[in-house]
Amino acid sequence: MVQKVIIENFLESLASEKGLSKNTILSYRLDLSQYIDFIEKEKKDKAIHSNIKVEKYISFLTKKSLERSTILRKISTLNSFFDFLVTENIINQNPIQQVSTPKKDNKLPVFLSVEQVDKLINQAKKDNTNSGIRLMTMIQILYSTGIRVSELIQLKMSSLHEKENFILINGKGNKERLVPVDKRTLLSINNYLRIRKVFMNKKINEKWLFPSKTSSQGHVTRQRFNQLLKNLGCKANISSKFISPHKLRHAFASHLLANGLDLRSLQMLLGHEDISTTQIYTHILKDRLKDTIEEKHPLSKEFGI
C-alpha cells in the first residue's frame, strides 16, 4: 500500500514551496486518491509506479469519457508527484516521461460577447435588493479586472485602493498584483459598501469585501456566486454554455485584446506566470492585425483590398 505520509509530504511541499491555494491542494489530493485506488487494484505488476500502470491508468481515464482538459490535469498532478518521488529518491525515474500522453487541445475559449455582457449587466441592474446590488458589483469587478473567481470571493476590504483606482489581488502562489479599476466599477463598489453590513456576522467576517452569514468560509463561495450568475444568465436569455465566472474572465481578456491591448500587458493583468498561458487569446490578435493591415497598409488603399 502506498504510504499516506508520502502523499501528505508531497502536498505539504506544494503548499509551502509553491504557495498553492487550499482548493488547488484539494484538487491534487483527489486526483492522487483516484490514482492510488486504481493502482492498488492492479496487482499484476509489482512495481507501484511503473510506466505500465501509468499507461493503464491513462487508458482507464480515457474510457471514462472525461474531458480532455480533466485528463490532462490529472496527468499533470501525477507528473508533479513522480518528480517529487524522484527528488526524494523513492523512485529512480518519472514514469510519465516513458508513456504517451494525450495532447492538449488548441480549442479556443468560449466567452461572452460585448452584447451578452451588456445584457447580463442590464439584467443585474433590475434587482435593487441587497443581494442584487452585491451580485451586480461582483460581476462588474470580475469583468472590469479579469481576476479569477477565487481572487474575487477572497477580496478583503484592505484590497481596495480607491484613491489610486486599483485593487490589490492576492493571486496564485500568494503573488500580489495591482489591477486598475474603472470609475463605473468604483461607483458600483461604493454603492455596495453602503449595504455591505447586512451580510456581516458581527466582526467574524468583517475583513472580507463580500462577507456571508451562511458560509463557513466567512465570504461568498465560488459555488454560490456561480449559481447566482447562472440564474441571472437564464433571466437574461443567455445560453448557459456562455455563463460562468471563468467565461467572464475570458471575455475581459478577449475584449481588451480586440480593442488594442498587447499580449504582455494582458499577461500582467491576468496574473499569468508564463505568457504561453495567455497565448490562447492570439486568435483575437490575428483578427485585429488583419483588420489593421487592411485599413492601414498603403497597398490595401492602392488596390482596394
Secondary structure, DSSP 4 states (H G I P E B T S, - for coil): ---HHHHHHHHHHIIIII---HHHHHHHHHHHHHHHHHHHH--S---TT-HHHHHHHHHHHHHTT--HHHHHHHHHHHHHHHHHHHHTTSSSS-GGGGS--PPPP-PPPP---HHHHHHHHHHHHT--SHHHHHHHHHHHHHHHH---HHHHHT-BGGGEEGGGTEEEEE-GGG-EEEEE--HHHHHHHHHHHTTGGGG--TTTTTTBSSB-SS-TTSB--HHHHHHHHHHHHHHTT--GGG-SHHHHHHHHHHHHHHTT--HHHHHHHHT-SSHHHHGGGHHHHHHHHHHHHHHH-HHHHHHT-
